[in-house]
Amino acid sequence: MTNLYVSIDAACKMTSLGRTTMYKLISLEQVEVVKVGRRTLVKLASLEQLGII
């Protein structure tokens, strides 16, 4: 299975959450992210595990 990642802005639009809430979930390590250069990408599977999408 391929790991799919989206930008934080795209993740916010998909989940109808604000940026502050998304960053809070990231800081609490409830949402898995990966850094690619300066970009921070959110793993879609971690959003699915939380039941957000």
PDB file as gemmi writes it, atoms N, CA and C in Angstrom:
CRYST1    1.000    1.000    1.000  90.00  90.00  90.00 P 1                      
ATOM      1  N   MET A   1       0.841  -1.183   0.000  1.00  0.00           N  
ATOM      2  CA  MET A   1       0.000   0.000   0.000  1.00  0.00           C  
ATOM      3  C   MET A   1       0.884   1.244   0.000  1.00  0.00           C  
ATOM      4  N   THR A   2       0.467   2.232  -0.753  1.00  0.00           N  
ATOM      5  CA  THR A   2       1.219   3.466  -0.861  1.00  0.00           C  
ATOM      6  C   THR A   2       0.827   4.420   0.258  1.00  0.00           C  
ATOM      7  N   ASN A   3       1.830   5.034   0.846  1.00  0.00           N  
ATOM      8  CA  ASN A   3       1.560   6.060   1.847  1.00  0.00           C  
ATOM      9  C   ASN A   3       1.217   7.354   1.125  1.00  0.00           C  
ATOM     10  N   LEU A   4       0.065   7.910   1.408  1.00  0.00           N  
ATOM     11  CA  LEU A   4      -0.358   9.155   0.785  1.00  0.00           C  
ATOM     12  C   LEU A   4      -0.247  10.287   1.788  1.00  0.00           C  
ATOM     13  N   TYR A   5       0.291  11.394   1.317  1.00  0.00           N  
ATOM     14  CA  TYR A   5       0.484  12.565   2.160  1.00  0.00           C  
ATOM     15  C   TYR A   5      -0.114  13.783   1.480  1.00  0.00           C  
ATOM     16  N   VAL A   6      -0.600  14.717   2.269  1.00  0.00           N  
ATOM     17  CA  VAL A   6      -1.140  15.975   1.753  1.00  0.00           C  
ATOM     18  C   VAL A   6      -0.562  17.122   2.569  1.00  0.00           C  
ATOM     19  N   SER A   7      -0.637  18.310   2.015  1.00  0.00           N  
ATOM     20  CA  SER A   7      -0.170  19.485   2.738  1.00  0.00           C  
ATOM     21  C   SER A   7      -1.098  19.764   3.920  1.00  0.00           C  
ATOM     22  N   ILE A   8      -0.642  20.577   4.821  1.00  0.00           N  
ATOM     23  CA  ILE A   8      -1.453  20.930   5.981  1.00  0.00           C  
ATOM     24  C   ILE A   8      -2.705  21.686   5.538  1.00  0.00           C  
ATOM     25  N   ASP A   9      -2.568  22.573   4.557  1.00  0.00           N  
ATOM     26  CA  ASP A   9      -3.738  23.298   4.047  1.00  0.00           C  
ATOM     27  C   ASP A   9      -4.762  22.344   3.452  1.00  0.00           C  
ATOM     28  N   ALA A  10      -4.305  21.375   2.677  1.00  0.00           N  
ATOM     29  CA  ALA A  10      -5.219  20.403   2.073  1.00  0.00           C  
ATOM     30  C   ALA A  10      -5.883  19.548   3.148  1.00  0.00           C  
ATOM     31  N   ALA A  11      -5.119  19.166   4.163  1.00  0.00           N  
ATOM     32  CA  ALA A  11      -5.679  18.372   5.261  1.00  0.00           C  
ATOM     33  C   ALA A  11      -6.745  19.160   6.009  1.00  0.00           C  
ATOM     34  N   CYS A  12      -6.523  20.445   6.187  1.00  0.00           N  
ATOM     35  CA  CYS A  12      -7.517  21.294   6.857  1.00  0.00           C  
ATOM     36  C   CYS A  12      -8.796  21.371   6.042  1.00  0.00           C  
ATOM     37  N   LYS A  13      -8.666  21.524   4.729  1.00  0.00           N  
ATOM     38  CA  LYS A  13      -9.853  21.599   3.870  1.00  0.00           C  
ATOM     39  C   LYS A  13     -10.604  20.273   3.858  1.00  0.00           C  
ATOM     40  N   MET A  14      -9.877  19.155   3.827  1.00  0.00           N  
ATOM     41  CA  MET A  14     -10.505  17.839   3.785  1.00  0.00           C  
ATOM     42  C   MET A  14     -11.278  17.540   5.063  1.00  0.00           C  
ATOM     43  N   THR A  15     -10.760  18.010   6.200  1.00  0.00           N  
ATOM     44  CA  THR A  15     -11.329  17.667   7.497  1.00  0.00           C  
ATOM     45  C   THR A  15     -12.214  18.767   8.077  1.00  0.00           C  
ATOM     46  N   SER A  16     -12.241  19.912   7.446  1.00  0.00           N  
ATOM     47  CA  SER A  16     -12.977  21.088   7.941  1.00  0.00           C  
ATOM     48  C   SER A  16     -12.471  21.550   9.304  1.00  0.00           C  
ATOM     49  N   LEU A  17     -11.187  21.305   9.550  1.00  0.00           N  
ATOM     50  CA  LEU A  17     -10.550  21.787  10.774  1.00  0.00           C  
ATOM     51  C   LEU A  17      -9.718  23.017  10.449  1.00  0.00           C  
ATOM     52  N   GLY A  18      -9.529  23.870  11.430  1.00  0.00           N  
ATOM     53  CA  GLY A  18      -8.689  25.041  11.252  1.00  0.00           C  
ATOM     54  C   GLY A  18      -7.217  24.681  11.374  1.00  0.00           C  
ATOM     55  N   ARG A  19      -6.376  25.591  10.936  1.00  0.00           N  
ATOM     56  CA  ARG A  19      -4.924  25.364  10.997  1.00  0.00           C  
ATOM     57  C   ARG A  19      -4.449  25.202  12.435  1.00  0.00           C  
ATOM     58  N   THR A  20      -5.007  25.992  13.341  1.00  0.00           N  
ATOM     59  CA  THR A  20      -4.598  25.910  14.738  1.00  0.00           C  
ATOM     60  C   THR A  20      -4.907  24.529  15.310  1.00  0.00           C  
ATOM     61  N   THR A  21      -6.083  24.020  15.013  1.00  0.00           N  
ATOM     62  CA  THR A  21      -6.471  22.689  15.489  1.00  0.00           C  
ATOM     63  C   THR A  21      -5.578  21.627  14.876  1.00  0.00           C  
ATOM     64  N   MET A  22      -5.277  21.748  13.592  1.00  0.00           N  
ATOM     65  CA  MET A  22      -4.419  20.764  12.920  1.00  0.00           C  
ATOM     66  C   MET A  22      -3.024  20.776  13.542  1.00  0.00           C  
ATOM     67  N   TYR A  23      -2.470  21.959  13.784  1.00  0.00           N  
ATOM     68  CA  TYR A  23      -1.154  22.037  14.410  1.00  0.00           C  
ATOM     69  C   TYR A  23      -1.183  21.497  15.841  1.00  0.00           C  
ATOM     70  N   LYS A  24      -2.290  21.679  16.532  1.00  0.00           N  
ATOM     71  CA  LYS A  24      -2.434  21.126  17.886  1.00  0.00           C  
ATOM     72  C   LYS A  24      -2.404  19.600  17.831  1.00  0.00           C  
ATOM     73  N   LEU A  25      -3.128  19.001  16.876  1.00  0.00           N  
ATOM     74  CA  LEU A  25      -3.110  17.544  16.718  1.00  0.00           C  
ATOM     75  C   LEU A  25      -1.716  17.048  16.366  1.00  0.00           C  
ATOM     76  N   ILE A  26      -1.003  17.821  15.561  1.00  0.00           N  
ATOM     77  CA  ILE A  26       0.372  17.440  15.197  1.00  0.00           C  
ATOM     78  C   ILE A  26       1.271  17.505  16.420  1.00  0.00           C  
ATOM     79  N   SER A  27       1.141  18.559  17.218  1.00  0.00           N  
ATOM     80  CA  SER A  27       2.002  18.698  18.397  1.00  0.00           C  
ATOM     81  C   SER A  27       1.703  17.632  19.441  1.00  0.00           C  
ATOM     82  N   LEU A  28       0.449  17.159  19.490  1.00  0.00           N  
ATOM     83  CA  LEU A  28       0.074  16.084  20.414  1.00  0.00           C  
ATOM     84  C   LEU A  28       0.417  14.704  19.848  1.00  0.00           C  
ATOM     85  N   GLU A  29       1.000  14.703  18.642  1.00  0.00           N  
ATOM     86  CA  GLU A  29       1.411  13.483  17.938  1.00  0.00           C  
ATOM     87  C   GLU A  29       0.233  12.554  17.651  1.00  0.00           C  
ATOM     88  N   GLN A  30      -0.938  13.145  17.451  1.00  0.00           N  
ATOM     89  CA  GLN A  30      -2.110  12.367  17.064  1.00  0.00           C  
ATOM     90  C   GLN A  30      -2.223  12.262  15.551  1.00  0.00           C  
ATOM     91  N   VAL A  31      -1.540  13.165  14.857  1.00  0.00           N  
ATOM     92  CA  VAL A  31      -1.497  13.154  13.402  1.00  0.00           C  
ATOM     93  C   VAL A  31      -0.039  13.007  12.992  1.00  0.00           C  
ATOM     94  N   GLU A  32       0.227  12.031  12.127  1.00  0.00           N  
ATOM     95  CA  GLU A  32       1.596  11.759  11.694  1.00  0.00           C  
ATOM     96  C   GLU A  32       1.963  12.675  10.531  1.00  0.00           C  
ATOM     97  N   VAL A  33       3.141  13.264  10.622  1.00  0.00           N  
ATOM     98  CA  VAL A  33       3.629  14.149   9.562  1.00  0.00           C  
ATOM     99  C   VAL A  33       5.039  13.746   9.155  1.00  0.00           C  
ATOM    100  N   VAL A  34       5.425  14.216   7.991  1.00  0.00           N  
ATOM    101  CA  VAL A  34       6.781  14.021   7.501  1.00  0.00           C  
ATOM    102  C   VAL A  34       7.245  15.351   6.913  1.00  0.00           C  
ATOM    103  N   LYS A  35       8.509  15.687   7.136  1.00  0.00           N  
ATOM    104  CA  LYS A  35       9.074  16.913   6.597  1.00  0.00           C  
ATOM    105  C   LYS A  35       9.794  16.577   5.293  1.00  0.00           C  
ATOM    106  N   VAL A  36       9.486  17.345   4.253  1.00  0.00           N  
ATOM    107  CA  VAL A  36      10.173  17.230   2.967  1.00  0.00           C  
ATOM    108  C   VAL A  36      10.703  18.620   2.658  1.00  0.00           C  
ATOM    109  N   GLY A  37      11.973  18.809   2.922  1.00  0.00           N  
ATOM    110  CA  GLY A  37      12.529  20.152   2.807  1.00  0.00           C  
ATOM    111  C   GLY A  37      11.880  21.045   3.844  1.00  0.00           C  
ATOM    112  N   ARG A  38      11.262  22.120   3.381  1.00  0.00           N  
ATOM    113  CA  ARG A  38      10.565  23.033   4.286  1.00  0.00           C  
ATOM    114  C   ARG A  38       9.097  22.672   4.452  1.00  0.00           C  
ATOM    115  N   ARG A  39       8.608  21.765   3.606  1.00  0.00           N  
ATOM    116  CA  ARG A  39       7.182  21.397   3.639  1.00  0.00           C  
ATOM    117  C   ARG A  39       6.898  20.379   4.731  1.00  0.00           C  
ATOM    118  N   THR A  40       5.752  20.515   5.349  1.00  0.00           N  
ATOM    119  CA  THR A  40       5.259  19.527   6.299  1.00  0.00           C  
ATOM    120  C   THR A  40       4.045  18.868   5.664  1.00  0.00           C  
ATOM    121  N   LEU A  41       4.103  17.541   5.525  1.00  0.00           N  
ATOM    122  CA  LEU A  41       3.020  16.803   4.897  1.00  0.00           C  
ATOM    123  C   LEU A  41       2.355  15.897   5.918  1.00  0.00           C  
ATOM    124  N   VAL A  42       1.042  15.814   5.855  1.00  0.00           N  
ATOM    125  CA  VAL A  42       0.237  15.031   6.781  1.00  0.00           C  
ATOM    126  C   VAL A  42      -0.074  13.686   6.139  1.00  0.00           C  
ATOM    127  N   LYS A  43       0.099  12.609   6.905  1.00  0.00           N  
ATOM    128  CA  LYS A  43      -0.210  11.275   6.410  1.00  0.00           C  
ATOM    129  C   LYS A  43      -1.721  11.055   6.494  1.00  0.00           C  
ATOM    130  N   LEU A  44      -2.326  10.714   5.355  1.00  0.00           N  
ATOM    131  CA  LEU A  44      -3.779  10.529   5.307  1.00  0.00           C  
ATOM    132  C   LEU A  44      -4.240   9.394   6.220  1.00  0.00           C  
ATOM    133  N   ALA A  45      -3.450   8.347   6.327  1.00  0.00           N  
ATOM    134  CA  ALA A  45      -3.838   7.214   7.171  1.00  0.00           C  
ATOM    135  C   ALA A  45      -3.998   7.636   8.629  1.00  0.00           C  
ATOM    136  N   SER A  46      -3.199   8.590   9.091  1.00  0.00           N  
ATOM    137  CA  SER A  46      -3.328   9.031  10.484  1.00  0.00           C  
ATOM    138  C   SER A  46      -4.621   9.805  10.694  1.00  0.00           C  
ATOM    139  N   LEU A  47      -5.091  10.516   9.663  1.00  0.00           N  
ATOM    140  CA  LEU A  47      -6.381  11.201   9.764  1.00  0.00           C  
ATOM    141  C   LEU A  47      -7.521  10.190   9.769  1.00  0.00           C  
ATOM    142  N   GLU A  48      -7.373   9.129   8.986  1.00  0.00           N  
ATOM    143  CA  GLU A  48      -8.390   8.079   8.941  1.00  0.00           C  
ATOM    144  C   GLU A  48      -8.472   7.342  10.276  1.00  0.00           C  
ATOM    145  N   GLN A  49      -7.330   7.106  10.916  1.00  0.00           N  
ATOM    146  CA  GLN A  49      -7.312   6.419  12.206  1.00  0.00           C  
ATOM    147  C   GLN A  49      -8.030   7.221  13.275  1.00  0.00           C  
ATOM    148  N   LEU A  50      -7.932   8.532  13.188  1.00  0.00           N  
ATOM    149  CA  LEU A  50      -8.621   9.397  14.158  1.00  0.00           C  
ATOM    150  C   LEU A  50     -10.115   9.480  13.859  1.00  0.00           C  
ATOM    151  N   GLY A  51     -10.509   9.037  12.682  1.00  0.00           N  
ATOM    152  CA  GLY A  51     -11.913   9.105  12.294  1.00  0.00           C  
ATOM    153  C   GLY A  51     -12.318  10.479  11.814  1.00  0.00           C  
ATOM    154  N   ILE A  52     -11.356  11.275  11.427  1.00  0.00           N  
ATOM    155  CA  ILE A  52     -11.641  12.637  10.972  1.00  0.00           C  
ATOM    156  C   ILE A  52     -12.143  12.624   9.526  1.00  0.00           C  
ATOM    157  N   ILE A  53     -11.572  11.736   8.712  1.00  0.00           N  
ATOM    158  CA  ILE A  53     -12.043  11.648   7.312  1.00  0.00           C  
ATOM    159  C   ILE A  53     -12.573  10.268   7.039  1.00  0.00           C  
TER     160      ILE A  53                                                      
END                                                                             
